[in-house]
């Protein structure tokens, strides 16, 4: 028995078309993920705090779809061999670009996280310094504490009985 995979199996044209449609869809999903990673990188590289929630929702949905494709590919590996070589090459190119985009994205996310931690630390330090300064007693021109509460007195002249 040969260890070589039997590629002589006959599959219907419908099977081949189904596989190639799945690969085409995976390529489109990869392209969308690449665009989302680029948009995230652009927002993160601006250096300003920014919300990524809208992108994260889209990225998660597409990532789940991409993952489902690869599970299908793994389950039907032999069947996928019948797809055209150009489809496989296109998909492989997208996967490499996507991997590079996600590595760059992870690096930018780490830089943004560090910048946000520095901002929060500076804000907290300013709040503590402000609280410490306001806790120190301040003295008025008479030498008394300016923050001391004065006894309440009446503003009406006293009446003689």
N, C-alpha and C positions, 0 to 999 in steps of 0.2 A: 504494500500500500504506500502510495506516495504521500510525503508530508506537505506537498504543494496543495494549496487550496483549489478545489475544483471550481473553476470559473466557466466550465462548459455547461453548467446547469442552464436550462432554458427557463427564462422568465418572460411573462407576457409583456407586451408593450405598455399595458396599463400599469404594471408593477414599476417599470422603468420610469414612466411619466410621474407616478406617485412619488418615487424616490427623488427625482429631479425637482419636483415641486417643493418637496420638503427641504431640499438643499437650498433652493432659491429663497424660500421663506427664512431659513437660517441665516442666509447672507443678508437679507433685508433687516432682520433683527440685529445682527452684528453691526450693520451700518448705523442703525438707530442708536445702539449702545455706544458706538464710537462718537456719534454726534452729541449724545448726552454727556459723555465723559469730557469732550472738548468744551461744551458749555459750562460744565462744572469747573473745569480748569480755568476757564476765562474768568468766571466769577471769583474763584479763589485767588487767582493771581492779582486781582485788583487791590488786594490788601485791606479791603473794607469788610466789616462784618456783613454777611449776606445770608439769606435763607436759601436752602437747597431743597426744601421739602417737596416742591413741585417736581423737581428732577428725580429725587429719590423714589417717589411713588412710581414714576414711569420706568426708572431703571430697574426697580424690583420686579415689576410686571414683565419686562422684557427679559430679564435674567432668568426668571422662572420658565419662560417660553424657550429660551436658548437651552436651558438645562433639560427640558422635556425632549428637545430635539436630540441631544446627545444620549439620553437614555434610550430613545428609539433607535438611534444609530447603533448603540452597543447591543441591543436586542436583535437587530437585523443586520449585523455587520456584513455578512456575506451578500445579502441582497443589495446593500449600498454599493458594492463593487461594480454593479451594472450601470451606475451613473457615469456620465461622461467625465473624462479626465479634466476637462476645462472647468467643470462645476466644482470638482474636488479642489483644484488649484485655487479657484476664486475663493472658496470657503476657507482654505488654509491661509491664504493671504489676509483675509478679514480677521481670522483668529489671531494672527501675529500682530496686526495693527491694534486689535482690541486689547491684547495682552499689554502692549506698549502703552496704550492710552490709560489702561487701568493702573499700571505701575506709576505713571506720571500723576494720575489722579490721587493715588494713595499718598504720594510724596507731598502734593499740594494740600491734601487734607491734613496731614501731619503738621505742615508749616502753619496752616490756618488755626489748627487746634492750639499750637504753641503760642501763636499771636493772641488768640482769645484768652488763654490762661494768663499771659502777661498783662493784658488789658484789665482783666478781672482783679488780678493781684494789685495793680496800680490803683484801681477804684477802691478796693477794700482798704489799702494803705491810706488813701486820702480820707476815707470815712473815719478810720481809726484816729488819724492825726487830727481831724476836725473835732472828733469827740473828746480827745485828750485836751485840746486847746480850750474847748468850751467848759471842761471840768475844772480848769484852774480858776481860782478866784481872781476877779478883777476888782481893782480899787478905784473909787471915784476921787474927786479933788479934795474931799474932806478927810480922806484916809480910811473911810469906811468901805466895806465891801459893797460894790455896785450891785451885786446880785442879792444882797440881804433884803429880806422882806421887811417893810416898815409897818409899824402898828397902825391900824386903821384909826382915823380920827374923824370927827364931824366937821363939816365945812360950815355948819350953821353957828352963828354966835350963841354963846351960852345965855340962858334966861335967868334972870334973878327972880327969886320967888319972894 
